[in-house]
Amino acid sequence: MQASQLCAANYHYKRYTLEAFLAAAERLGYQSIELWASGPHLHLEDYDGARLDALARSIRAHGLTLRCFTPEQCVYAISVSHPDKVYRDRTVDFFNRHIEASVRLGCDRMVVSTGFAYLDVDAEDAFGWCAEAMARIARKAEAEGVTLAVEPFTKYTTHICNQASQLVRLLQTVNSPRLKGLADTDVIATTAVDTFSSFIDVIGAENLGHVHFVDGHPGGHLALGDGALDLETALSKLEAVRYDGPLGLEILDRSYVFEPDRPLRQSMDWFLAHLEKKG
């Protein structure tokens, strides 16, 4: 593993400008970032090509590389599992436009999800809608050269994709070389079906497209060292499968909002200490 794989992310900087986040990431020694595309920072409807180009220049000016682009898909009305085709078609268009924005920003990796799913709708119907819409998004990703990383959620958001076996089914059904899986240390621990290691074994290391590397109790999406997760073992697994992709710090707990630099500084210190220990 290398320090350049650890990606600062702007989730917990939402009370500060995007420029403040970029400056902090540079100041704290990060080389890579994951960019959460959401208001107030980056609501895509407010960004034309010129503004995206300006943002790309700003990222580069801070000596940073955008390793992963993550559209907001939990708060917004976005779901490929919705029974209404109008809703699903709008979701496909939403993701396709973000794929284009990702390319414009010089990023070849984007996070997608199945969205929520109704509990009073047949689960197989919902899976079928999800797979069909995701296939359309994957075709766009193939054309643009972008890898999509599907993020499983907990049961409180959806029952379509919570665990490794469900993710494998979706990847096999869509069958796109550009559709991969995302392993989130805290989501996996909260769901408590897979371990981090078994999750990777089930989906296959070749299908690991992105990692959200955070601490938790489980739950919380905390800075590294602030929770109780066995992150050392998780890193050992990633090292064993020779994962060389980004590790996104999806830090979400609101306790960090008024002092957002601290969790980024602490997480980098924790990671560098791990690298030093490994020699």
Secondary structure as the mmCIF struct_conf table of DSSP 4:
data_model
#
loop_
_struct_conf.conf_type_id
_struct_conf.id
_struct_conf.beg_label_comp_id
_struct_conf.beg_label_asym_id
_struct_conf.beg_label_seq_id
_struct_conf.end_label_comp_id
_struct_conf.end_label_asym_id
_struct_conf.end_label_seq_id
HELX_RH_3T_P HELX_RH_3T_P1 ALA A 3 GLN A 5
STRN STRN1 LEU A 6 ALA A 9
BEND BEND1 ASN A 10 ASN A 10
HELX_RH_3T_P HELX_RH_3T_P2 TYR A 11 TYR A 13
TURN_TY1_P TURN_TY1_P1 LYS A 14 ARG A 15
BEND BEND2 TYR A 16 TYR A 16
HELX_RH_AL_P HELX_RH_AL_P1 LEU A 18 ARG A 27
TURN_TY1_P TURN_TY1_P2 LEU A 28 GLY A 29
STRN STRN2 SER A 32 ALA A 37
TURN_TY1_P TURN_TY1_P3 GLY A 39 HIS A 41
HELX_RH_3T_P HELX_RH_3T_P3 LEU A 44 ASP A 46
HELX_RH_AL_P HELX_RH_AL_P2 GLY A 49 ALA A 61
TURN_TY1_P TURN_TY1_P4 HIS A 62 GLY A 63
STRN STRN3 THR A 65 PRO A 71
BEND BEND3 CYS A 74 ALA A 77
TURN_TY1_P TURN_TY1_P5 VAL A 80 SER A 81
BEND BEND4 PRO A 83 PRO A 83
HELX_RH_AL_P HELX_RH_AL_P3 LYS A 85 ARG A 104
TURN_TY1_P TURN_TY1_P6 LEU A 105 GLY A 106
STRN STRN4 ARG A 109 VAL A 112
TURN_TY1_P TURN_TY1_P7 LEU A 119 ASP A 120
BEND BEND5 VAL A 121 VAL A 121
HELX_RH_AL_P HELX_RH_AL_P4 ALA A 123 GLU A 144
TURN_TY1_P TURN_TY1_P8 GLY A 145 GLY A 145
STRN STRN5 THR A 147 VAL A 150
TURN_TY1_P TURN_TY1_P9 LYS A 155 THR A 157
BEND BEND6 HIS A 159 GLN A 163
HELX_RH_AL_P HELX_RH_AL_P5 ALA A 164 VAL A 174
TURN_TY1_P TURN_TY1_P10 PRO A 177 ARG A 178
STRN STRN6 LEU A 179 ASP A 184
HELX_RH_AL_P HELX_RH_AL_P6 THR A 185 THR A 191
BEND BEND7 VAL A 193 ASP A 194
HELX_RH_AL_P HELX_RH_AL_P7 PHE A 196 ILE A 203
HELX_RH_3T_P HELX_RH_3T_P4 ALA A 205 ASN A 207
STRN STRN7 LEU A 208 HIS A 212
STRN STRN8 ASP A 215 ASP A 215
BEND BEND8 HIS A 217 GLY A 220
STRN STRN9 LEU A 222 LEU A 222
HELX_LH_PP_P HELX_LH_PP_P1 ALA A 223 ALA A 223
TURN_TY1_P TURN_TY1_P11 LEU A 224 GLY A 225
BEND BEND9 ASP A 226 GLY A 227
HELX_RH_AL_P HELX_RH_AL_P8 LEU A 231 ALA A 240
TURN_TY1_P TURN_TY1_P12 VAL A 241 ARG A 242
BEND BEND10 GLY A 245 GLY A 245
STRN STRN10 LEU A 247 GLY A 248
HELX_RH_3T_P HELX_RH_3T_P5 ARG A 254 TYR A 256
TURN_TY1_P TURN_TY1_P13 VAL A 257 PHE A 258
BEND BEND11 GLU A 259 GLU A 259
TURN_TY1_P TURN_TY1_P14 PRO A 260 PRO A 260
HELX_RH_AL_P HELX_RH_AL_P9 ASP A 261 LYS A 278
#
